[in-house]
């Protein structure tokens, strides 16, 4: 569950809307919402893009590290 909470927290901490992230990731807003809710698996490519977008490590996003960089 940590993964889903982390991507939501990152989005909210950066004052972004789900639609903004969906546009960046080239997915529908409903798909992005399902990522945050843990209803569908997040492809590794999406993890990579989110890490780049927020300038954090994938380990941070998936809860393996508390360090963002």
ABEGO torsion letter per residue (X at the ends): XAAAAAAAAAAAAAGBBAAAAAAAAGBBAAAAAAAAAGABBBBAAAAAAAAAAAGBBAAAAAGABABAX
